[in-house]
Amino acid sequence: MTTPAPRSGGFPEPYGHSSGANLADILERVLDKGVVIAGDIRINLLDIELLTVKLRLIVASVDKAKEMGIDWWETDPALSSRARRDELARENAELRERLARLEELEPGRTRKEAP
């Protein structure tokens, strides 16, 4: 019985005897290198564009994404507790500044007199 020779090109054979690649190996390669899937969907009626949907999907590890300059999840308050704290601190500072400006408009009124 002979075993098949490994394929050239660097990709594992899906069910080859010699490669032994499993889902974990494939996932590791995808996350290490990254995969980009891009596509556009356009709906036209009589040469009038009604709808355009542009799809861009990147599958990569966090380290690879940061290496590519993609780190939007770090500044999104819905995804990052640090970003949420930063946003609350910024909003708090803005409100204090607005309050200080309002208090400057009414110099005779103090905080204890306020309702």
Protein Blocks (a to p, Z undefined) as FASTA:
>chain_A
ZZddddehhiacfkbfklopafklmmmmmmmnopaddddddddeehiafbdcdddddddd
fklmmmnopaklmmmmklpmklmmmmmmmmmmmmmmmmmmmmmmmmmbcfklpZZ
